[in-house]
Amino acid sequence: MHEVFIYDHVRTPRGKGRPGGALHATTPVQLATQVLTALRERSHIEPSQIDEVGLGVVMPIGEQGADITRVALLEAGYGDTVSGFQLNRFCTSALDTVKMGFGLIASGQAAAAIGGGVESMSRVAIGSDGGAVYTDPAIGRRYPYIPNGVAADLMAALDGVTREQIDAYAVESQRRAHEAVSLGRFDPSLVPVRNRLGEVVLARDEAHRPGTTMADLARLPPAFDKAGAAGYDQIVLRRYPHLERIPHIHTGGNSSGIVDGACAVLLGNADFGQRNGLRARARIRAATSCADEPLLSLGGPIPVTDKLLQLAGMAISDIDLFEVNEAFAVVPMRYGSHFDIDPRRINPNGGAIALGHPLGATGAILLGTLLDELERQDLGAGLVTLCAAAGQSTAMVIERV
């Protein structure tokens, strides 16, 4: 096994994922092109040295289809010889592309690779790709599906978590994110997005809501009660008959925000770094994926962490900081409770509730955020994990060099 290092990472600011958002006029391929260009220019690498490039895309259709990665590489000046692929494993997709690059380099099949992702949720709507789970009744009879929001409310019901508790978590996410943005903690890795005239259209994350209070969140209606009433609650209650009902407590204020964004992470072996005069910032210790019960579709971060730590030969106490995607407030809350982690060590700069969740890009964004924060606090090891629909999850542990 060859050691695999992270040499650099960049991301765009996250723009509100709606027509009025700052990035709505920027196409997905332009978002991907700009982070790939910035990564190449910052590292001063010869593109021909990159053996593989992967970008996560959760809605790989329309403007985000047809192997957007290869097109973005050509647009970004990587030349004719650098190959690229797009990958969809729902919300873990970007971290999975980094994991695949890690595997190629560790096994000696590559010297350098780039992983990352792109999602323009204002231009390619969530759910627009369809799929058998939504459209084939026969599949639904054999493998009942519930929307992720109903699954989040199920997890809260199983854990006895209240609306007040998840709202309090959301308020803290907003506070931490506002502090991080105000203090410029994200700035070293941000690539301002420009239009075709070269004008900056977004330089910092725009989706967070400073000053959010418990009273503000209390006024928001449940987001998934209608889906539950349409029949999904009954599917859940057949599986968990000890529950009398599913209280629907997740709202638009304590769930992840819909945003646009892109990111890229540069990986390589030691020889690649030496040839290019690059300083390794972290070593990837281990990475893995797993799947669990589909109805409890957001619970994967717990079993995947157990699997990851066993692979790495580590204990949870060996990890200094955690990035656990805030798809819904209950996910990091359950994770922290299960492993008895000090809340200050999980998502110290806020998360997707405040900053947004550009589906195909979030995994690699969180990896970069984790690395930056380990450096800022002068800590050693960090773990990043995300849940994905249908009970899947991916996790990675890194160590500073």
C-alpha positions in Angstrom: 0.0 0.0 0.0 1.3 3.5 -1.0 0.6 6.4 1.3 -2.0 8.8 -0.1 -1.8 12.5 0.7 -4.1 15.5 0.3 -2.2 18.4 -1.2 -4.9 21.0 -1.7 -8.6 21.6 -2.0 -10.8 24.3 -3.2 -14.5 25.0 -3.4 -16.9 27.7 -4.6 -19.1 29.6 -2.1 -22.5 28.0 -1.7 -25.2 30.0 -3.4 -28.9 29.8 -2.6 -30.4 27.1 -4.8 -33.2 29.1 -6.4 -33.7 31.4 -9.3 -32.8 34.4 -7.2 -29.6 32.8 -5.9 -26.2 34.4 -6.8 -25.1 31.3 -8.7 -28.3 30.5 -10.7 -27.0 32.1 -13.9 -23.8 30.0 -13.6 -24.1 26.6 -15.3 -22.9 23.4 -13.6 -20.1 23.0 -16.1 -18.9 26.5 -15.3 -18.9 25.8 -11.6 -16.9 22.6 -12.1 -14.6 24.3 -14.5 -13.7 27.2 -12.1 -12.8 24.9 -9.2 -10.7 22.6 -11.5 -9.0 25.7 -12.9 -8.2 27.1 -9.5 -6.8 23.8 -8.2 -4.5 23.6 -11.2 -3.3 27.2 -10.9 -2.8 27.1 -7.2 -0.7 23.9 -7.3 1.2 24.8 -10.4 0.8 21.2 -11.6 1.2 19.9 -15.1 -2.3 18.4 -15.9 -0.8 15.4 -17.7 0.4 14.1 -14.3 -3.2 13.6 -13.1 -4.3 10.0 -13.7 -8.0 10.3 -12.9 -10.6 12.9 -12.0 -14.1 12.2 -10.6 -16.9 14.5 -9.7 -20.0 13.6 -7.7 -23.3 14.6 -9.3 -26.5 13.5 -7.7 -28.8 14.7 -10.5 -26.7 13.6 -13.5 -29.2 14.7 -16.2 -29.6 17.7 -18.5 -26.8 20.3 -17.9 -25.3 17.9 -15.3 -25.3 14.8 -17.5 -23.1 13.4 -20.3 -20.0 13.1 -18.1 -19.8 16.7 -17.0 -16.3 16.0 -15.6 -14.6 15.4 -18.9 -16.2 18.5 -20.4 -15.1 20.6 -17.4 -11.6 19.3 -17.6 -11.3 20.4 -21.2 -12.8 23.8 -20.3 -10.3 24.1 -17.4 -7.3 23.6 -19.6 -6.3 20.1 -18.5 -5.7 19.2 -22.1 -6.8 16.1 -24.1 -5.2 13.4 -22.0 -6.9 13.7 -18.6 -9.9 11.5 -18.2 -12.9 12.1 -16.0 -16.0 10.5 -14.7 -19.1 11.4 -12.8 -20.5 9.4 -9.9 -23.8 9.2 -8.1 -24.2 7.6 -4.7 -26.6 10.2 -3.5 -25.2 12.5 -0.9 -21.9 10.7 -0.4 -21.0 11.1 -4.1 -18.1 13.6 -3.7 -16.5 11.8 -0.8 -16.8 8.6 -2.9 -14.8 10.1 -5.7 -12.1 11.0 -3.3 -12.2 7.5 -1.9 -11.8 6.1 -5.4 -8.8 8.3 -6.0 -7.4 7.1 -2.7 -7.8 3.5 -3.8 -6.2 4.0 -7.1 -3.1 5.7 -5.6 -2.9 3.4 -2.6 -2.9 0.4 -4.9 -0.2 1.9 -7.2 -2.5 2.3 -10.2 -2.2 6.1 -10.1 0.2 8.7 -8.8 -2.3 11.5 -8.6 -6.0 12.0 -8.8 -8.7 14.6 -8.2 -12.0 14.0 -6.5 -14.8 16.5 -5.9 -18.3 17.3 -7.0 -20.8 19.8 -8.4 -24.5 20.4 -8.0 -26.5 23.3 -9.4 -29.8 22.7 -7.5 -31.3 26.0 -8.8 -31.0 24.7 -12.4 -31.4 20.9 -12.0 -34.1 20.3 -9.4 -33.7 17.6 -6.8 -35.6 14.5 -7.8 -35.7 15.3 -11.5 -33.7 12.2 -12.4 -36.6 9.9 -11.5 -35.6 6.3 -10.9 -37.2 2.9 -10.3 -37.7 3.6 -6.6 -40.0 6.5 -7.6 -41.6 5.2 -10.8 -41.8 1.4 -10.7 -44.7 0.2 -8.4 -43.3 -3.4 -8.4 -40.1 -2.2 -6.8 -42.0 -0.2 -4.2 -44.0 -3.2 -3.2 -40.9 -5.4 -2.6 -38.6 -2.7 -1.2 -40.7 0.0 0.4 -39.3 3.5 0.1 -39.8 6.5 2.3 -38.6 10.1 1.7 -35.5 11.1 3.6 -37.5 13.7 5.6 -39.9 11.0 6.8 -36.9 8.9 7.7 -35.4 11.8 9.7 -38.7 12.1 11.6 -38.6 8.4 12.2 -35.1 8.6 13.7 -36.2 11.4 16.0 -39.2 9.4 17.1 -37.1 6.3 17.8 -34.6 8.4 19.8 -37.2 10.5 21.7 -35.8 13.7 20.2 -38.1 16.7 20.4 -38.8 19.6 18.1 -37.2 22.0 20.6 -34.0 19.9 20.7 -33.6 19.9 16.9 -34.4 23.6 16.6 -31.8 24.3 19.3 -29.3 22.3 17.2 -30.2 24.3 14.1 -29.8 27.6 15.9 -26.3 26.6 17.0 -25.4 25.5 13.5 -26.4 29.0 12.3 -24.4 30.6 15.0 -21.2 28.6 14.3 -21.5 29.1 10.5 -22.0 32.9 10.9 -18.9 33.1 13.2 -16.9 31.0 10.7 -17.9 33.2 7.7 -17.4 36.4 9.7 -13.9 35.4 10.8 -12.9 34.3 7.3 -12.2 30.7 8.3 -13.4 29.4 4.9 -11.6 32.1 2.8 -8.3 30.3 2.1 -10.1 27.5 0.3 -12.8 29.6 -1.5 -12.8 30.3 -5.2 -14.9 33.3 -6.0 -17.3 32.5 -8.8 -17.1 34.7 -11.8 -19.3 35.3 -14.8 -18.1 35.2 -18.4 -17.0 38.9 -18.1 -14.7 38.0 -15.3 -16.9 39.8 -12.7 -17.3 38.2 -9.3 -20.9 37.0 -8.7 -20.3 35.3 -5.3 -17.3 35.4 -3.0 -18.7 34.0 0.2 -21.5 31.6 1.2 -24.8 33.3 1.0 -27.4 30.8 2.4 -26.8 31.1 6.2 -29.2 33.1 8.3 -27.4 35.1 11.0 -29.4 35.8 14.1 -31.8 32.9 13.7 -33.6 32.3 17.0 -35.7 29.5 18.5 -38.8 31.7 18.1 -38.0 32.1 14.4 -37.8 28.3 13.9 -40.8 27.6 16.1 -43.0 29.4 13.5 -42.0 27.1 10.7 -44.5 24.3 9.8 -43.4 20.6 9.5 -42.0 19.9 6.1 -42.8 16.2 5.8 -46.2 15.7 7.5 -48.1 15.7 4.2 -45.8 13.0 2.8 -46.3 11.0 6.0 -50.1 11.3 5.7 -49.9 10.2 2.0 -49.0 6.7 3.2 -45.3 6.8 4.2 -46.1 6.9 7.9 -48.0 3.6 7.5 -45.0 2.0 5.8 -42.9 3.0 8.7 -45.3 1.9 11.4 -45.6 -1.5 9.9 -41.9 -1.9 10.4 -41.9 -0.2 13.8 -45.2 -1.2 15.4 -44.2 -0.1 18.9 -44.4 3.5 17.7 -47.9 4.9 18.0 -47.3 7.6 15.4 -44.5 9.6 13.7 -44.3 13.2 15.0 -43.1 15.3 12.1 -40.7 17.8 13.6 -38.2 18.5 10.8 -38.7 21.8 9.0 -37.0 23.9 6.4 -35.1 25.5 9.3 -33.6 22.4 10.9 -32.9 20.6 7.6 -30.2 21.1 5.1 -30.5 24.0 2.7 -30.8 23.7 -1.1 -27.8 25.4 -2.7 -25.5 25.4 -5.7 -21.7 24.7 -5.4 -18.7 22.8 -6.5 -15.4 21.6 -5.1 -12.2 19.7 -5.9 -9.5 17.9 -3.9 -6.0 17.1 -5.1 -4.6 13.7 -4.0 -1.2 12.1 -4.7 1.5 9.8 -3.5 4.8 11.0 -2.0 6.7 11.0 -5.3 4.0 13.2 -7.0 4.4 15.8 -4.2 8.2 15.8 -4.4 8.2 16.2 -8.2 6.0 19.2 -8.0 7.3 20.8 -4.8 4.0 20.4 -3.0 3.6 20.1 0.7 1.3 17.3 1.9 -1.3 18.7 4.3 -2.8 15.4 5.4 -2.6 11.6 4.9 -5.7 9.6 4.3 -5.7 6.8 6.9 -8.7 4.8 5.7 -12.0 5.1 3.8 -15.0 2.9 3.4 -18.7 2.7 2.7 -21.5 0.5 3.9 -25.3 0.1 3.7 -27.9 -0.5 6.4 -31.7 -0.7 6.7 -33.3 1.3 3.8 -36.2 2.6 5.8 -33.8 4.0 8.4 -32.1 5.6 5.4 -30.1 8.2 7.3 -28.6 6.0 10.0 -25.6 4.8 8.0 -22.9 7.1 9.6 -22.9 5.0 12.8 -22.2 1.6 11.3 -19.8 3.0 8.7 -17.8 4.7 11.4 -17.5 1.4 13.3 -16.3 -0.2 10.1 -13.9 2.6 9.3 -12.3 2.7 12.7 -11.7 -1.1 12.6 -10.0 -0.7 9.2 -7.9 2.2 10.5 -7.0 0.4 13.8 -8.4 3.4 15.7 -10.9 4.2 18.5 -13.4 7.0 18.5 -11.2 8.7 21.2 -8.4 8.9 18.6 -10.4 11.4 16.5 -10.1 15.1 17.3 -12.8 16.6 15.0 -15.8 15.3 13.1 -17.7 16.5 10.1 -21.1 14.8 10.0 -23.3 16.1 7.3 -26.3 17.9 8.6 -28.8 16.5 6.1 -31.3 16.8 9.0 -30.6 17.9 12.5 -31.3 14.5 13.9 -28.4 12.8 12.0 -25.4 14.5 13.8 -27.4 14.5 17.0 -27.8 10.7 16.9 -24.2 10.3 15.9 -22.8 12.4 18.7 -25.1 10.7 21.3 -24.2 7.2 20.1 -20.5 7.7 20.3 -20.6 10.1 23.3 -18.8 12.9 21.5 -18.4 16.4 22.9 -20.7 18.5 20.7 -18.0 21.1 20.2 -16.0 18.5 18.2 -18.7 17.9 15.7 -19.2 20.5 12.9 -17.4 23.3 14.8 -18.0 25.7 11.9 -21.7 24.9 11.4 -23.0 22.6 8.7 -25.5 22.1 5.9 -28.4 23.4 8.0 -26.8 26.8 7.8 -24.5 26.7 4.8 -26.5 24.3 2.5 -26.0 20.9 1.0 -25.1 20.9 -2.8 -25.8 17.2 -3.0 -23.1 16.0 -5.3 -20.4 18.2 -3.8 -20.9 18.2 -0.1 -18.8 15.2 0.8 -15.6 16.7 -0.5 -16.5 20.2 0.8 -16.8 18.6 4.3 -13.4 16.9 3.9 -11.8 20.2 3.0 -13.5 22.0 5.9 -12.3 19.3 8.2 -8.7 19.6 7.1 -8.7 23.4 7.4 -10.1 23.3 10.9 -7.6 20.6 12.0 -4.9 23.0 10.8 -6.5 26.0 12.5 -6.8 24.3 15.8 -3.5 22.4 15.4 -5.1 19.0 15.9 -4.1 15.7 14.4 -6.9 13.4 13.2 -10.4 14.0 11.7 -13.3 11.9 10.5 -15.9 12.9 7.8 -19.1 11.0 7.1 -22.4 11.5 5.3 -25.6 9.6 5.1 -27.1 8.7 1.7 -30.5 7.7 0.7 -31.6 4.0 0.9 -29.4 3.4 4.0 -26.0 4.0 2.5 -23.0 5.9 4.0 -19.4 6.7 3.4 -16.7 7.8 5.8 -13.0 8.8 5.7 -10.4 9.4 8.4 -7.4 11.8 7.8 -4.3 12.7 9.7 -2.3 15.8 9.4 1.2 15.4 8.2 
